[in-house]
Amino acid sequence: MKAIDRDTILRLAGHGRWPSVSIFLPTDHLGIRTDADRIRLRNLIKDAHDRLVADGERAGDIDALLAGAIQVAADGSLWGGGPNGVAIFSDAEGTETFWLDADPPEVMVVGDRFYLRPLYGAMADDTRVWALAIDSNKTRLFRLDRTDIEEVPLPEGTPVSMAEDMQYDQGDESLQYHTVPGATPEGVSPGSNAAMFHGHGGSKDVDKMQRQRFMQELSRGVVKGIGAESADPLVLLGVDYLVQDFREVSAYSHVAKEQVLGATDYLSPADVHRAVLVAIGPRLEAKRAVDLEEYQEFAASMRASDDPAEIVAAAASGRVKTLLMDDSAGPWGWFDRTTFETTHLCELEPRYLRDTAETPTDPDLFDCGWDLVDLAAAETLKHGGKVRAYRGELSPIKGAAAVFRY
């Protein structure tokens, strides 16, 4: 899946041309009800087609505009399960599709720019997490956030398996041995010879020493790969004794207390992603809670607001530190970026959304500005602020709320 990050949002927000079509659809991540999902997508495309016809667009232009979305609905190979939703953006330049790990509301918007409010719920957290899947045969390092994961090659020379590390050790003089008549791995048997280690307490100590050296070399590679100055948490995955061995020698200062125990050789990157998020999820949610608590602290002061018109004006002037919002829609209105004023507020969703430079003198129900919260979110990111988006009925925020820098 393509990562939904700040740069992606701002790039999409910069597409300003009529007509632009934005479609959001929750999907069955198990891949069972894909036919129903594809029918719902075709219905949304038809709604967009009908609105464009009503606006007077030419049939050939409409067909060209919606061709990419139609192809997504027609291609059964895209609907095999996994993602929780899909977002499709179409304009004269083409169609861009994002499969989402978050389930968006079902939305279709025809406007003069892309509608992005449901997309913020899938935006990557500002916290990056590292994961080390330790295995005696193949150890892997991953970088991930709430929505995406990427395997990162360890620096050249870092051993990723015990067998690889032991290749240097074939002639190590510390592993002295001699033959003992009658000795076998099972015990003493007359007429046989076997190699016996001495000087380190037997084969268990040798195994421990080999693992310890492997972990020391691995730790050096991990620190180099992540960066010695990084403060990002590192989550360990593996069988319990390997995880403990790494903890004992690790030179990385931010190994997380959270861990995932069990064999890792069969885990796909997606499996690692899910397991790590389950383990460290409460910590990430705690960071989100800090932003909510800050708003609650300032809610009764001039440092915060839940008025969308006031928030979008503050966001456009660079005053919003943190914007909190749900995935509903509205209110709609015309925002003037020269006066920072909002006019012609609409409680009902207009048939078309427009964010044009000039505010019409008499907009009607079908042509009534843009979603002010969607505008505020893009302006907040543009000026370096933070956006926290909540999904569904359990959202602690209804509409929008913001904490101001001053």
Number of C-alpha atoms within 10 A of each C-alpha: 13 11 19 20 16 19 12 12 19 16 9 16 19 11 14 16 16 16 21 25 26 24 25 26 24 22 29 20 18 13 16 13 14 19 14 12 19 20 13 17 26 17 12 21 21 14 15 21 20 14 16 20 13 9 11 9 14 10 12 8 12 18 12 13 22 22 15 19 24 16 11 19 19 15 10 12 8 12 23 14 16 16 20 18 23 22 22 20 25 23 24 15 10 14 19 14 16 17 24 28 22 21 23 24 18 17 16 20 23 24 25 20 26 26 25 24 24 26 23 25 24 22 24 17 21 14 12 15 22 25 25 22 25 25 20 18 11 15 19 20 20 21 18 21 20 22 20 18 20 14 14 14 13 21 15 8 10 20 21 22 19 18 14 15 19 16 9 9 12 8 10 9 8 12 16 13 13 11 13 13 14 13 17 16 9 6 8 14 13 9 8 12 15 17 14 16 17 14 11 13 9 12 13 10 13 17 10 12 13 17 21 17 16 23 26 20 18 26 20 18 21 24 18 15 16 20 12 13 10 11 14 17 19 26 23 26 25 21 17 14 11 20 22 13 17 20 17 12 16 19 17 20 14 14 20 17 12 17 21 21 16 15 15 21 15 7 12 9 17 13 11 20 21 14 17 24 18 13 15 19 14 11 12 17 10 11 13 15 12 11 20 20 11 14 23 14 13 15 16 10 11 10 17 25 21 19 15 24 22 17 28 29 23 23 27 22 14 19 22 29 22 25 29 25 27 24 24 18 17 21 20 27 27 26 27 16 14 8 8 15 13 20 14 17 18 18 12 13 19 21 15 19 26 25 22 18 11 10 18 13 7 8 13 13 13 13 18 27 29 27 26 27 29 27 23 27 31 24 24 26 22 18 15 15 20 21 25 20 22 21 20 13 11 9 14 13 17 15 19 24 24 34 29 21 13 11
